[in-house]
Amino acid sequence: MPLYVWLKTHLPDPDGNADIKWNFTKFLIGKDGTPIKRFEPMTSPEDIAAELPGLLNG
């Protein structure tokens, strides 16, 4: 549970709310453990994949 609380605190939703509305919210975390981005439940895997090339090559 501490990881869940930490993620919500560091990556609030676009409105600034830390709460998660539904259990399919996704989080992108950098290889160094830095929280990068939060994705809402309806975000497709393809949308998330678009974020990855810069992280993998950087």
Phi and psi in degrees as GROMACS dihedral restraints (atoms count N, CA, C in turn):
[ dihedral_restraints ]
;  ai    aj    ak    al  type     phi  dphi    fc
    3     4     5     6     1   -59.3    20    10
    4     5     6     7     1   -36.6    20    10
    6     7     8     9     1   -63.4    20    10
    7     8     9    10     1   -43.8    20    10
    9    10    11    12     1   -58.8    20    10
   10    11    12    13     1   -45.9    20    10
   12    13    14    15     1   -64.6    20    10
   13    14    15    16     1   -43.1    20    10
   15    16    17    18     1   -61.4    20    10
   16    17    18    19     1   -45.5    20    10
   18    19    20    21     1   -61.5    20    10
   19    20    21    22     1   -45.8    20    10
   21    22    23    24     1   -61.2    20    10
   22    23    24    25     1   -38.7    20    10
   24    25    26    27     1   -68.7    20    10
   25    26    27    28     1   -42.5    20    10
   27    28    29    30     1   -83.1    20    10
   28    29    30    31     1   -22.1    20    10
   30    31    32    33     1  -132.3    20    10
   31    32    33    34     1    76.5    20    10
   33    34    35    36     1   -68.5    20    10
   34    35    36    37     1   167.1    20    10
   36    37    38    39     1   -71.2    20    10
   37    38    39    40     1   174.8    20    10
   39    40    41    42     1   -57.7    20    10
   40    41    42    43     1   -23.1    20    10
   42    43    44    45     1   -88.7    20    10
   43    44    45    46     1     0.2    20    10
   45    46    47    48     1    89.5    20    10
   46    47    48    49     1     6.3    20    10
   48    49    50    51     1   -86.8    20    10
   49    50    51    52     1   134.9    20    10
   51    52    53    54     1   -80.8    20    10
   52    53    54    55     1   -26.2    20    10
   54    55    56    57     1   -62.2    20    10
   55    56    57    58     1   148.1    20    10
   57    58    59    60     1  -102.1    20    10
   58    59    60    61     1   124.3    20    10
   60    61    62    63     1   -75.3    20    10
   61    62    63    64     1   -29.8    20    10
   63    64    65    66     1  -149.5    20    10
   64    65    66    67     1   152.7    20    10
   66    67    68    69     1   -75.7    20    10
   67    68    69    70     1     4.4    20    10
   69    70    71    72     1  -102.9    20    10
   70    71    72    73     1    18.3    20    10
   72    73    74    75     1   -63.8    20    10
   73    74    75    76     1   139.9    20    10
   75    76    77    78     1  -118.2    20    10
   76    77    78    79     1   150.0    20    10
   78    79    80    81     1  -127.6    20    10
   79    80    81    82     1   138.8    20    10
   81    82    83    84     1  -107.0    20    10
   82    83    84    85     1   124.3    20    10
   84    85    86    87     1  -119.7    20    10
   85    86    87    88     1   133.8    20    10
   87    88    89    90     1   -69.7    20    10
   88    89    90    91     1   162.7    20    10
   90    91    92    93     1   -63.8    20    10
   91    92    93    94     1   -18.2    20    10
   93    94    95    96     1   -93.7    20    10
   94    95    96    97     1     4.6    20    10
   96    97    98    99     1    92.2    20    10
   97    98    99   100     1     1.9    20    10
   99   100   101   102     1   -74.7    20    10
  100   101   102   103     1   128.9    20    10
  102   103   104   105     1   -69.6    20    10
  103   104   105   106     1   129.4    20    10
  105   106   107   108     1  -107.4    20    10
  106   107   108   109     1   -51.1    20    10
  108   109   110   111     1  -157.7    20    10
  109   110   111   112     1   149.4    20    10
  111   112   113   114     1  -111.2    20    10
  112   113   114   115     1   137.8    20    10
  114   115   116   117     1  -120.0    20    10
  115   116   117   118     1   134.6    20    10
  117   118   119   120     1   -71.5    20    10
  118   119   120   121     1   161.3    20    10
  120   121   122   123     1   -53.5    20    10
  121   122   123   124     1   -34.1    20    10
  123   124   125   126     1   -84.8    20    10
  124   125   126   127     1     0.5    20    10
  126   127   128   129     1   -67.5    20    10
  127   128   129   130     1   131.3    20    10
  129   130   131   132     1   -81.2    20    10
  130   131   132   133     1   156.0    20    10
  132   133   134   135     1   -57.9    20    10
  133   134   135   136     1   -32.7    20    10
  135   136   137   138     1   -64.0    20    10
  136   137   138   139     1   -37.7    20    10
  138   139   140   141     1   -65.3    20    10
  139   140   141   142     1   -38.4    20    10
  141   142   143   144     1   -69.5    20    10
  142   143   144   145     1   -40.9    20    10
  144   145   146   147     1   -58.7    20    10
  145   146   147   148     1   -32.1    20    10
  147   148   149   150     1   -63.2    20    10
  148   149   150   151     1   -23.4    20    10
  150   151   152   153     1   -82.6    20    10
  151   152   153   154     1   -17.4    20    10
  153   154   155   156     1   -76.6    20    10
  154   155   156   157     1   -38.6    20    10
  156   157   158   159     1   -53.7    20    10
  157   158   159   160     1   -43.1    20    10
  159   160   161   162     1   -65.3    20    10
  160   161   162   163     1   -30.7    20    10
  162   163   164   165     1   -78.3    20    10
  163   164   165   166     1   -36.8    20    10
  165   166   167   168     1   -74.5    20    10
  166   167   168   169     1   -30.1    20    10
  168   169   170   171     1   -94.4    20    10
  169   170   171   172     1    -8.3    20    10
